[in-house]
Amino acid sequence: QVQLVESGGGLVQPGGSLRLSCATSGFNFRSYAMSWYRQAPEKERELVASITNTGGYRNYVDSVKGRFTISRDNGKNTVYLQMNNLKPEDTAVYYCKSSTGWWGQGTQVTVSS
């Protein structure tokens, strides 16, 4: 049974940091690229960051470049999203996704003073 479980979301003040985790099981994690998406209220889901299966290539949406870092630990079957200098416009539900199309349930990130 394939599972992707996000954690690490919460309420943070502008300028703060959060680290999201996506723990996976049930598939050969190290063989697949992984991505983080987000969906803000009344907006379409957007791709935030992606990482290849070896971690050798990473890609980011322009709005988070220099602030977010995607990484992975193939030994722990987990992908991470380090988010620094958070802004109110980063408020959204964040989802991880495998390149095979499996999704997690999402974790809420709220940036507010």
PECORQUI-V692592 format. One record per residue. N is the residue number from 0. RES is the residue in one letter. PHI is phi in whole degrees, -180 to 180 (NA if undefined). OMEGA is omega in whole degrees, -180 to 180 (NA if undefined). Layout:
N	RES	PHI	OMEGA
N	RES	PHI	OMEGA
//
This chain:
0	Q	NA	-180
1	V	-77	176
2	Q	-136	171
3	L	-130	-174
4	V	-125	178
5	E	-85	175
6	S	-154	176
7	G	103	178
8	G	-73	179
9	G	162	179
10	L	-100	-179
11	V	-141	178
12	Q	-78	175
13	P	-53	-176
14	G	90	-179
15	G	-82	-176
16	S	-132	171
17	L	-143	174
18	R	-122	177
19	L	-90	175
20	S	-125	175
21	C	-133	179
22	A	-89	-176
23	T	-120	175
24	S	-159	174
25	G	90	175
26	F	-150	-176
27	N	-82	-172
28	F	-50	-173
29	R	-68	-179
30	S	-92	-170
31	Y	-125	169
32	A	-66	-180
33	M	-133	-179
34	S	-140	169
35	W	-114	174
36	Y	-120	172
37	R	-144	178
38	Q	-139	176
39	A	-87	180
40	P	-54	177
41	E	63	176
42	K	-125	178
43	E	-76	176
44	R	-66	-179
45	E	-126	176
46	L	-75	-179
47	V	-100	-176
48	A	-159	177
49	S	-136	178
50	I	-144	179
51	T	-71	-174
52	N	-64	179
53	T	-92	-176
54	G	83	-175
55	G	-78	179
56	Y	-137	180
57	R	-130	-178
58	N	-138	-176
59	Y	-135	169
60	V	-70	-173
61	D	-56	-173
62	S	-68	-179
63	V	-115	-179
64	K	-59	-179
65	G	86	-180
66	R	-118	-178
67	F	-108	175
68	T	-135	175
69	I	-96	178
70	S	-150	180
71	R	-148	175
72	D	-125	-176
73	N	-69	176
74	G	-74	-180
75	K	-106	-180
76	N	55	-173
77	T	-134	173
78	V	-116	-175
79	Y	-123	170
80	L	-136	175
81	Q	-86	-177
82	M	-119	180
83	N	-115	180
84	N	47	-176
85	L	-66	-179
86	K	-122	179
87	P	-54	-180
88	E	-72	174
89	D	-84	179
90	T	-61	-177
91	A	-177	166
92	V	-90	-178
93	Y	-104	-177
94	Y	-124	168
95	C	-101	-176
96	K	-148	175
97	S	-88	-180
98	S	-69	176
99	T	-85	177
100	G	102	176
101	W	-83	-178
102	W	-118	168
103	G	-85	-176
104	Q	-88	177
105	G	97	175
106	T	-137	-175
107	Q	-82	172
108	V	-119	179
109	T	-125	180
110	V	-112	-175
111	S	-160	175
112	S	-94	NA
//
